[in-house]
Every structure is written in C-alpha cells, then in structure tokens.
Amino acid sequence: MFGADLGMVLVYSALIMLAFMLIWILLVPFKLFNKILINTALGIVCIFVYNLIAGFAKFDFIGINELTGLIVAVLGVPGFIAIVIIKALI
C-alpha cells in the first residue's frame, strides 16, 4: 500500500489544529493588552495636552487618576471626550 494510514493522517491533522488553537489562545490576550495599553497612553497624553491648554484658557483641569485612566483605557479617545463633556457639565 502507498501513502499513510488513515489513523496517522487524523492524528497529524488533530495535532496541527491543536497547535493553531493554542497559538490563537495565546495571541488574543496580547492583542487586547496592547490595545488597552495604547488607549491608556493616548488618553493620558490627551489629558495632559488638555491640561496644558486649560492653563492658558482658564478651563478646569482634569486629574490623571485611576478612574480617568480606566475610562480612557477602555474607551480610548471617545472616553477622553466623554470626560471633557462631563467635566464641562459639572
């Protein structure tokens, strides 16, 4: 007989699928972590620039703390805009 046994083909294909699933499981959290890290850094920079401009324009400052960092980390720039709007309304 030529070729491989059907059982060996199934074992190799199952191992290849398992390898792809493990790689996918390990890479997805890193993508989420990188997105949150980039959103946090961009939001903190936006708040910092807003506070610099607020000093000249006599606006209220936005504090950089855990709550604003969390809001900006989850929502990104729209979170920063929401913080600015909420700060203007208060």
Secondary structure, DSSP 4 states (H G I P E B T S, - for coil): --S--HHHHHHHHHHHHHHHHHHHHHHHHHHHHHHHHHHHHHHHHHHHHHHHHHHHHTPPP---SHHHHHHHHHH-HHHHHHHHHHHHH-
